[in-house]
């Protein structure tokens, strides 16, 4: 008769066959004291009961002998009663205790009155009773509810986490060996299976594109797609200041309008003779895009954003009147000292300057631009999502501004960032000069030509002529 191999783990239990209740109690106690894989645990517990006595078929396991002849007639009531009892007792993972691998690894003896067909029938019964299926990757067996799927193949949690990635586009898990990044029909960056025939590889772009993606119409590319296409635009201002400024403006689009067509109209205006602005999707936006400029001078930024003065250009867009859009200004940090960066961080994050920062930024201490009290020595530490992000190697990023579709709002923010960099130079302002009064004096005198829009903008707001919560 085929039986489980005996393992001397709990001699008391082996010599005194437990009731069903005692069996479950011992099971749970053993599990808590010595956490092991469920299939191994069940094997050890069963081995306590697997003595050389026969299990008599009954409607109850209570008081039965501890030896089980594992044929289909005896397995059915044993499994049914034990599973039902555990379920009634609230043992939520009871099904995996009966992993079919227990039987696979323990069926060690074949007697003349039992053949392999009995074993196979037991396997089929257990798989059906507990809906157990095999992982296509490692061949471990688990209940189907514990499995994930890669197309039609079941994969266990361990293999899923180590070997697969989720693809929203394919709506399934894709194995790491076949998962690639690509651009879909709408210009979004997606993960696909390399065997997907709807995509073609472009050697010039080094990217897979959907065959229906029209690059002439879809100017909005994937997130960070412009990262390797940055081109510094030099002029007399950048040569004198040795400084470049880059801007990221987030906008939301009317969902009833094709956002690519809106972006293309703007692109046709600003990119006529050179690529000065990129358009990218951003996961933080609902149905919008981000406008990203090349690094350039302050005068060049003023000219570039002049398209905002034409209402037709932004007819279907929103920025200030959203909770998702921001305006980020990057300033090259190659000529900044740690002391200068520390003074910038301290000025922006000074709680006494809240009224001033709120007036120019039109928001204060939101999730993507946290305001935290800082000291000069905090010039080398910080978080990406702070008002001043100093984690980038090449730029200092000012993130506190709310998005805007008004020319004055965008240019005022850019001029302010340039002004605070000039003001915090070691030769201009000392630590005791880091206050709004001294800063405005500096803007009104030394930096008069480069703060024309900013000074008018801040004056009108601080004089309460315009409520600071109004659209920029």
Wavefront OBJ file of the C-alpha trace (Angstrom):
o trace
v 0.000 0.000 0.000
v 1.349 3.430 -0.940
v 1.971 5.553 2.144
v 3.767 8.706 3.226
v 7.319 8.255 4.459
v 7.400 8.647 8.200
v 9.347 11.590 9.630
v 9.743 11.535 13.446
v 8.774 15.131 14.155
v 6.163 14.889 16.885
v 6.227 11.473 18.438
v 3.376 12.254 20.782
v 1.070 13.120 17.939
v 2.238 10.123 15.947
v 1.616 7.724 18.793
v -1.679 9.334 19.775
v -3.636 10.104 16.580
v -5.303 13.497 16.965
v -8.822 14.498 16.231
v -9.438 16.890 13.374
v -9.514 19.829 15.790
v -6.248 18.760 17.380
v -4.722 18.301 13.951
v -5.579 21.873 12.915
v -4.424 23.271 16.257
v -1.091 21.535 15.903
v -0.877 22.637 12.297
v -1.312 26.327 13.134
v 0.996 26.199 16.135
v 3.727 24.551 14.074
v 3.285 27.155 11.337
v 3.648 30.082 13.757
v 6.731 28.653 15.464
v 8.519 27.506 12.346
v 7.375 29.342 9.202
v 8.161 27.193 6.179
v 6.611 26.881 2.727
v 3.063 25.594 3.034
v 3.701 22.462 1.000
v 6.662 21.505 3.192
v 4.686 22.186 6.344
v 1.776 20.043 5.221
v 4.142 17.221 4.364
v 5.657 17.289 7.837
v 2.291 17.414 9.567
v 0.959 14.572 7.454
v 4.053 12.547 8.193
v 3.134 12.706 11.871
v -0.064 10.879 10.991
v 1.455 8.556 8.402
v 2.074 5.408 10.401
v 1.604 1.932 9.036
v -2.084 1.673 9.798
v -4.873 1.987 7.304
v -7.296 4.854 7.159
v -10.861 3.680 7.272
v -13.292 5.562 5.103
v -15.695 7.648 7.148
v -17.782 10.813 7.009
v -15.613 12.312 9.731
v -11.905 12.405 10.559
v -12.574 12.632 14.283
v -10.960 9.742 16.098
v -9.643 8.030 12.954
v -6.363 6.113 12.766
v -3.350 8.137 11.650
v -2.386 6.014 8.666
v -3.858 6.999 5.306
v -3.885 4.895 2.215
v -3.699 7.619 -0.416
v -6.145 6.323 -2.962
v -9.006 8.321 -4.348
v -11.664 6.862 -2.057
v -9.815 7.847 1.106
v -8.381 11.150 -0.097
v -11.733 12.668 -1.011
v -13.338 12.645 2.443
v -10.057 13.482 4.181
v -9.402 16.545 2.055
v -13.026 17.641 2.058
v -13.420 17.506 5.835
v -10.086 19.095 6.606
v -10.620 21.899 4.089
v -14.142 22.602 5.337
v -12.977 22.660 8.952
v -10.133 25.069 8.231
v -12.417 27.324 6.241
v -14.940 27.394 9.101
v -12.123 28.245 11.519
v -11.057 31.178 9.362
v -7.760 29.727 8.167
v -7.613 31.809 4.980
v -4.703 30.069 3.286
v -5.929 26.540 3.886
v -5.964 25.647 0.203
v -2.218 25.964 -0.319
v -1.615 23.491 2.485
v -2.781 20.835 0.086
v -0.399 21.743 -2.689
v -0.230 18.812 -5.042
v 3.564 18.799 -4.739
v 3.110 17.254 -1.299
v 1.763 14.179 -2.945
v 4.284 14.392 -5.744
v 7.250 14.348 -3.338
v 5.815 11.891 -0.800
v 4.311 9.124 -2.879
v 7.248 6.810 -2.267
v 5.948 3.266 -2.212
v 3.834 1.237 -4.588
v 2.250 -1.927 -3.271
v 0.741 -4.711 -5.352
v -2.787 -3.477 -4.705
v -2.093 0.151 -5.718
v -0.792 1.459 -9.057
v 0.131 4.848 -10.480
v -3.344 5.383 -11.851
v -4.511 5.835 -8.241
v -1.850 8.490 -7.769
v -2.804 10.308 -10.965
v -6.441 10.252 -9.964
v -5.525 11.781 -6.598
v -3.569 14.513 -8.356
v -6.440 15.352 -10.682
v -8.885 15.406 -7.802
v -6.771 17.782 -5.717
v -6.075 20.101 -8.636
v -9.775 20.285 -9.378
v -10.911 20.557 -5.750
v -8.565 23.423 -4.889
v -8.243 24.818 -8.436
v -4.492 24.325 -8.311
v -2.486 25.206 -11.429
v 1.154 25.087 -12.416
v 3.408 28.118 -12.907
v 4.566 28.153 -16.512
v 7.940 29.530 -15.462
v 9.091 27.511 -12.452
v 6.447 24.715 -12.469
v 5.455 25.325 -8.846
v 1.766 24.718 -8.211
v -0.503 27.191 -6.436
v -4.237 27.949 -6.287
v -5.309 29.919 -9.345
v -6.325 32.912 -7.184
v -2.669 33.322 -6.189
v -1.453 33.355 -9.778
v -0.889 36.208 -12.206
v -0.915 35.789 -15.961
v 1.390 36.523 -18.830
v -0.989 36.304 -21.757
v -2.519 32.816 -21.198
v 0.327 31.461 -19.059
v -0.001 31.372 -15.266
v 2.936 32.759 -13.269
v 3.461 32.550 -9.524
v 4.113 35.715 -7.444
v 7.812 34.908 -7.069
v 8.431 34.590 -10.812
v 6.216 37.594 -11.544
v 8.246 39.883 -9.266
v 11.640 38.621 -10.465
v 11.124 38.026 -14.165
v 8.144 40.040 -15.438
v 6.970 43.628 -15.841
v 3.409 44.900 -16.248
v 2.384 46.361 -19.599
v -0.650 48.652 -19.620
v -0.622 48.563 -23.410
v -0.650 44.744 -23.605
v -2.818 44.509 -20.455
v -0.715 41.644 -19.149
v 2.686 40.799 -17.689
v 5.590 40.588 -20.129
v 8.791 38.658 -19.461
v 11.866 40.869 -18.997
v 13.561 39.158 -21.940
v 10.809 40.373 -24.294
v 9.686 43.670 -22.724
v 10.733 46.778 -24.676
v 9.882 50.477 -24.565
v 7.959 51.919 -27.523
v 5.783 54.825 -28.710
v 2.102 54.014 -29.278
v -0.432 55.591 -31.678
v -0.951 58.625 -29.415
v 2.743 59.249 -28.824
v 2.770 57.737 -25.319
v 5.748 55.794 -24.039
v 4.575 52.207 -23.366
v 5.933 48.747 -22.579
v 5.254 46.101 -25.228
v 6.258 42.569 -26.148
v 9.069 42.565 -28.712
v 6.984 40.214 -30.859
v 4.203 42.800 -31.262
v 3.847 43.183 -35.028
v 2.071 46.547 -34.677
v 5.403 48.240 -33.912
v 8.435 48.919 -36.095
v 11.972 49.853 -35.090
v 13.384 53.214 -36.218
v 17.188 53.207 -36.308
v 17.477 57.008 -36.429
v 15.343 57.439 -33.301
v 16.542 54.160 -31.732
v 12.913 53.530 -30.741
v 9.990 51.309 -31.668
v 7.001 53.203 -33.101
v 3.448 52.033 -33.688
v 2.799 51.668 -37.413
v -0.139 54.088 -37.147
v 1.849 56.749 -35.316
v 2.063 59.850 -37.520
v 5.099 61.870 -36.506
v 3.938 64.750 -38.637
v 0.805 65.162 -36.520
v 1.799 63.726 -33.155
v 4.292 66.221 -31.826
v 3.700 65.029 -28.244
v 6.284 62.382 -27.510
v 6.857 60.063 -24.566
v 7.998 61.182 -21.131
v 11.698 62.222 -21.142
v 11.908 61.551 -24.899
v 13.708 64.896 -25.366
v 16.394 64.056 -22.823
v 19.006 63.181 -25.460
v 18.036 65.995 -27.852
v 19.050 68.955 -25.711
v 20.873 71.695 -27.635
v 22.178 74.778 -25.828
v 21.117 77.959 -27.628
v 23.861 80.520 -27.146
v 23.724 84.274 -27.662
v 25.365 87.390 -26.236
v 23.422 87.100 -22.942
v 24.564 83.511 -22.272
v 28.175 84.399 -23.160
v 28.197 87.274 -20.673
v 26.325 85.588 -17.817
v 27.618 82.066 -18.538
v 24.088 80.947 -17.661
v 21.322 79.032 -19.421
v 17.652 78.815 -18.461
v 15.256 75.976 -19.284
v 11.514 75.951 -18.658
v 8.940 73.181 -18.209
v 5.289 74.246 -18.425
v 2.525 71.703 -17.739
v -0.930 72.148 -19.270
v -4.190 70.230 -19.360
v -6.254 69.940 -22.545
v -9.997 69.826 -23.075
v -10.726 66.056 -23.292
v -13.058 66.652 -26.241
v -10.166 68.056 -28.291
v -7.232 66.195 -29.828
v -4.327 67.386 -27.690
v -1.794 66.567 -30.410
v -3.469 69.025 -32.756
v -3.325 71.726 -30.072
v 0.352 71.008 -29.438
v 1.097 71.051 -33.157
v -0.340 74.567 -33.529
v 2.015 75.793 -30.819
v 4.933 73.865 -32.277
v 4.331 75.405 -35.703
v 4.758 78.848 -34.119
v 7.786 78.272 -31.906
v 9.739 75.700 -33.952
v 9.646 77.308 -37.380
v 13.389 77.647 -37.885
v 14.840 75.583 -35.056
v 13.716 73.080 -32.428
v 13.283 75.346 -29.413
v 10.474 73.512 -27.604
v 9.552 69.868 -27.022
v 6.166 68.419 -26.138
v 5.917 65.381 -23.876
v 3.312 63.307 -22.081
v 3.472 63.365 -18.289
v 1.929 60.765 -15.991
v 0.972 63.404 -13.408
v -1.457 65.022 -15.882
v -4.980 63.824 -16.673
v -5.180 64.699 -20.374
v -2.411 67.161 -20.995
v 1.203 67.573 -21.936
v 4.367 69.344 -20.912
v 6.140 72.038 -22.918
v 9.917 71.842 -22.449
v 12.302 74.465 -23.801
v 15.887 74.123 -24.868
v 18.425 75.767 -22.512
v 18.649 79.410 -23.649
v 18.990 82.987 -22.477
v 16.464 85.134 -20.623
v 15.813 87.318 -23.716
v 15.303 84.159 -25.802
v 12.769 82.802 -23.289
v 10.865 86.077 -23.402
v 10.634 85.806 -27.184
v 9.788 82.091 -27.185
v 6.801 82.418 -24.847
v 5.336 85.338 -26.751
v 2.912 82.834 -28.306
v 1.016 82.956 -24.977
v -0.118 86.467 -25.890
v -2.211 84.969 -28.683
v -5.375 83.537 -27.132
v -5.970 81.317 -30.140
v -2.777 79.378 -29.304
v -4.047 78.263 -25.893
v -7.780 78.182 -26.627
v -8.367 74.615 -25.428
v -5.770 74.533 -22.643
v -5.703 75.143 -18.890
v -2.815 75.444 -16.482
v -3.361 77.791 -13.535
v -6.964 76.628 -13.028
v -5.951 73.018 -12.327
v -4.541 71.060 -9.414
v -2.079 69.156 -11.574
v -0.056 71.744 -13.503
v 3.169 73.417 -12.482
v 5.843 75.666 -13.973
v 9.452 74.604 -13.389
v 12.466 76.770 -14.166
v 15.951 75.248 -14.490
v 19.041 77.451 -14.145
v 22.498 76.079 -14.963
v 24.569 75.668 -11.805
v 28.060 75.412 -13.322
v 29.156 78.796 -11.930
v 27.311 78.576 -8.604
v 29.157 77.944 -5.352
v 27.716 75.845 -2.536
v 27.287 79.020 -0.500
v 25.279 80.651 -3.281
v 23.016 77.598 -3.643
v 22.585 77.532 0.129
v 21.474 81.178 0.119
v 18.958 80.498 -2.673
v 17.476 77.545 -0.779
v 17.357 79.523 2.470
v 15.651 82.538 0.856
v 12.925 80.539 -0.905
v 12.165 78.357 2.125
v 12.232 81.105 4.757
v 8.797 81.045 6.499
v 8.965 84.855 6.793
v 8.915 85.079 2.990
v 5.727 83.064 2.527
v 3.641 86.080 1.482
v 6.266 87.037 -1.099
v 6.728 83.512 -2.540
v 2.967 82.987 -2.628
v 2.549 86.223 -4.602
v 5.001 85.239 -7.334
v 4.325 81.471 -7.333
v 0.514 81.665 -6.872
v 0.690 78.630 -4.567
v 2.631 77.533 -1.511
v 3.989 74.237 -0.169
v 2.050 71.824 -2.381
v 2.853 68.147 -2.860
v 5.264 68.579 -5.776
v 7.052 71.654 -4.374
v 7.289 71.285 -0.595
v 8.441 74.296 1.415
v 10.769 73.253 4.244
v 12.662 75.544 6.581
v 16.280 75.482 5.389
v 19.648 76.764 6.495
v 22.640 77.837 4.411
v 24.389 74.538 5.156
v 21.538 72.631 3.450
v 23.060 73.357 0.044
v 23.951 69.726 -0.635
v 20.916 67.858 0.616
v 17.281 67.849 -0.328
v 14.426 66.091 -2.044
v 13.449 66.295 -5.694
v 9.936 67.469 -4.824
v 10.927 70.529 -2.822
v 10.421 74.152 -3.828
v 14.080 74.284 -4.901
v 15.338 70.985 -6.254
v 19.131 70.722 -5.943
v 19.401 66.995 -6.670
v 20.136 67.582 -10.376
v 23.813 67.615 -11.250
v 23.676 70.359 -13.880
v 20.822 72.645 -12.816
v 19.051 74.220 -9.880
v 15.319 73.674 -10.417
v 12.716 76.100 -9.085
v 9.481 74.091 -8.711
v 7.237 76.338 -6.606
v 5.343 78.050 -9.440
v 1.822 77.135 -10.409
v 1.239 76.661 -14.118
v 0.153 79.655 -16.187
v -0.998 80.433 -19.712
v -0.443 84.167 -19.314
v 2.720 85.650 -20.728
v 3.315 87.870 -17.681
v 2.948 84.947 -15.256
v 5.497 82.752 -17.038
v 8.057 85.488 -17.758
v 7.774 86.946 -14.243
v 8.688 83.515 -12.839
v 11.675 83.172 -15.187
v 12.917 86.685 -14.399
v 12.551 86.027 -10.656
v 14.700 82.862 -10.860
v 17.411 84.689 -12.788
v 17.258 87.600 -10.312
v 17.594 85.421 -7.201
v 20.665 83.761 -8.737
v 22.244 87.174 -9.380
v 21.267 88.456 -5.927
v 22.848 85.544 -4.042
v 26.261 85.871 -5.681
v 29.002 86.187 -3.036
v 29.889 89.709 -4.255
v 26.291 90.990 -4.023
v 24.405 89.846 -0.925
v 25.691 88.532 2.353
v 23.802 86.181 4.630
v 22.259 89.102 6.543
v 20.951 90.570 3.276
v 18.703 87.592 2.499
v 15.394 89.390 2.884
v 12.740 90.557 0.442
v 13.446 94.261 0.983
v 17.097 94.025 -0.054
v 16.156 91.737 -2.917
v 13.625 94.185 -4.372
v 16.102 97.066 -3.984
v 18.593 95.031 -6.012
v 15.972 94.323 -8.726
v 14.941 98.005 -8.925
v 18.502 99.233 -9.330
v 21.159 96.815 -10.484
v 18.905 94.361 -12.333
v 16.328 96.802 -13.662
v 16.393 95.722 -17.320
v 16.181 92.003 -16.506
v 13.233 92.268 -14.097
v 10.850 94.496 -16.053
v 7.962 92.014 -16.093
v 8.674 90.602 -12.633
v 8.712 93.963 -10.853
v 5.440 95.094 -12.394
v 3.862 91.714 -11.709
v 4.880 91.541 -8.050
v 4.046 95.212 -7.391
v 0.477 94.786 -8.613
v -0.034 91.673 -6.528
v 1.503 92.972 -3.329
v -0.538 96.161 -3.586
v -3.666 93.959 -3.679
v -4.602 95.204 -7.115
v -4.821 91.558 -8.124
v -5.743 88.800 -5.698
v -2.841 86.326 -5.581
v -5.241 83.430 -6.084
v -6.391 84.796 -9.429
v -5.198 83.298 -12.707
v -1.630 84.339 -13.486
l 1 2 3 4 5 6 7 8 9 10 11 12 13 14 15 16 17 18 19 20 21 22 23 24 25 26 27 28 29 30 31 32 33 34 35 36 37 38 39 40 41 42 43 44 45 46 47 48 49 50 51 52 53 54 55 56 57 58 59 60 61 62 63 64 65 66 67 68 69 70 71 72 73 74 75 76 77 78 79 80 81 82 83 84 85 86 87 88 89 90 91 92 93 94 95 96 97 98 99 100 101 102 103 104 105 106 107 108 109 110 111 112 113 114 115 116 117 118 119 120 121 122 123 124 125 126 127 128 129 130 131 132 133 134 135 136 137 138 139 140 141 142 143 144 145 146 147 148 149 150 151 152 153 154 155 156 157 158 159 160 161 162 163 164 165 166 167 168 169 170 171 172 173 174 175 176 177 178 179 180 181 182 183 184 185 186 187 188 189 190 191 192 193 194 195 196 197 198 199 200 201 202 203 204 205 206 207 208 209 210 211 212 213 214 215 216 217 218 219 220 221 222 223 224 225 226 227 228 229 230 231 232 233 234 235 236 237 238 239 240 241 242 243 244 245 246 247 248 249 250 251 252 253 254 255 256 257 258 259 260 261 262 263 264 265 266 267 268 269 270 271 272 273 274 275 276 277 278 279 280 281 282 283 284 285 286 287 288 289 290 291 292 293 294 295 296 297 298 299 300 301 302 303 304 305 306 307 308 309 310 311 312 313 314 315 316 317 318 319 320 321 322 323 324 325 326 327 328 329 330 331 332 333 334 335 336 337 338 339 340 341 342 343 344 345 346 347 348 349 350 351 352 353 354 355 356 357 358 359 360 361 362 363 364 365 366 367 368 369 370 371 372 373 374 375 376 377 378 379 380 381 382 383 384 385 386 387 388 389 390 391 392 393 394 395 396 397 398 399 400 401 402 403 404 405 406 407 408 409 410 411 412 413 414 415 416 417 418 419 420 421 422 423 424 425 426 427 428 429 430 431 432 433 434 435 436 437 438 439 440 441 442 443 444 445 446 447 448 449 450 451 452 453 454 455 456 457 458 459 460 461 462 463 464 465 466 467 468 469 470 471 472
